[in-house]
Amino acid sequence: MPEEQWEFAGFLDRWVADFCDGVILMALAFVAYFVIDRSMLGHQGGFFNKQPSLSAVNIFVWAWFLWNFTFLVGTTGQSWGRRVVGLKVVSIEGGPIGFWRSLGRNLFAAFISGPILYLGFLWVIWDGEKQAWHDKVFRTYVLRRASR
C-alpha cells in the first residue's frame, strides 16, 4: 500500500476545517442546551443569554475545546473538522504535538493570532510554508492530503 502524501494546507482549507468544527460544536451544543439545560434542569433563558451563568452548554463547550481542539489535535493531529476536510497538525519533525503544545497553540491563536485583525491567521496566505503565527511560535505545520 503506498504511503499517504501530504502538502501544506492553505488558508481556505484551514477555514473550511474550522467551519466544520464550528458546525459540529453548535449542533452538539444545541442538543446539550435543549436536552440538559431546558428539559432536565428547567433553565428558561435563551441559548445566547446575555446573563453569564454556569450551564451544561458552558461545561460542554469547554470540554469540547479541551477534547476536540486540544487532546485530539495533540495526539492524532486532527479535530473532527480537520478529519472531515483531510487536514492534520504536526510538529516540524512530522509527529504529534502533544496536549500541552496543542493547548498553548490554541490559546495563542485565540488571544494573539485572531484579535489582531485576524492577521495571525491570514499570514498563511503570504507565508511560504503556509504557517500562521501560532504555527510559527509552536513549530507546527497544518498539512492536507495531496490529491493523486
N, C-alpha and C positions, 0 to 999 in steps of 0.2 A: 504494500500500500504506500503510495507516495506521501511524503511529508507535506503538511499544510504550508502554504506560502502566505506571508504577512507583509503588509506595507503600512506606512504611516497613514493614520486616519486624518482626514481633513476636517475643517470646521463644520460643514454640513453633516457629515457622518456623525460627528460627536453631538451635534444639536439634535439630530433625529433620535439618537440613543437616549439623550437626556429627556426629550419629549416623551418617548415611550415609557421611561421610568416614571415620569410625572403622571401620565395617564394611568398607569398601573397603581401608583400610590393613591391618586384621587379616587379611583374605583374602590379600592380596598378601604380607604378612609371613610367613604360614604357608607359602606356596609357596616363598618365598626360604629359609625355615628347612629345609623338607624337601628341596628340590632342591639347594641350595648347601651349607648347613651340615651336614646329615645325610649326604646322598648323596655329594656331591663332596668335602667337606672331612673327613668322618668324625667330626664332633662328636657326642658321645654324651649331652651334657647335655640337659635338658628345655628347652622353648620359654621357659618362665618361670623359668629357672635363677636362683637367688639369687646365684651367684658371677658378679661382673661380668667379662666378657671381650669382646674385640672379635670380632664375628661378622658374617656377611653380613647378618643381620637388623638388627643395630645400625646398620650403614652404610646399609642400605636405608631404615630409619625416618628417619634424619637427612636423607638425600637426598630422601625423600618430603616431609618437612616443608619443606625449602627449595624444592622444586619446586612441590608442590601448594598448600600453605598460604601460601607467600610469593611465589614467582615468578608463578604463575598468578593469584593474587588481586591481586598488584601490577599485572599487565599487562592481564588481562581482567576482573578483579573477581570471578572465580568459581573456586573449587576444584571438584573433581569432585562433591562432595556438594552444594555450592551450585548447581551447574548442574542436578543432578537435581531439586532442590526448586524451582528458579526464582528464586534469590536472587543478588544481586551486591553487592559492596562498592565504594563510590565515594567520592571526596573530596567535601567540602561544595560544591565547584564543579560536581560531577557527572561528573568524569573519573576515569581510573585513578589509583591512589595510588602506583604505583611500587614497586620491590623494597625499598628501604631503609625506606620508611614502613610497608610491609606487615610487614617483619621487626620493626621497633620495636613495631608494633601487636600482633603475635603474642606477643612477649616480655613486653610489658606485661600482656596478657591472662593469660599463663601464670604470671607472678610477682606480679601485683598483683590483677587482677580476680578470678581464681579462688581463690587461697589465703585470702582474707579472707572466709570463709563463703560464697563464690560470689557475694557481694554485687555485685561489679562486673558480673557477667552478669545477675543478677536485676534490676539497675537499669533494664533495658529495659522491665520491666513497668510502672514508675511514670513513666518519662520521656516527656514529650510528643512528642519526636522519635524515641523508641524507640532511644536510644543507650546502649550500655554504657559503662563508664568508659573503656575503651581507644578507643572511638569518639570520645568527647569529647576525650581528650588528643590523638589523632592526626587529629582533624577529619574523621571519616568517617561515612557512613551505610551501613546494610545495607538494601537495597531488595528487594522482591519484585514479580514481575509482577502487575499488577492484573487480576483476572478480569473478563471482559466477557461 
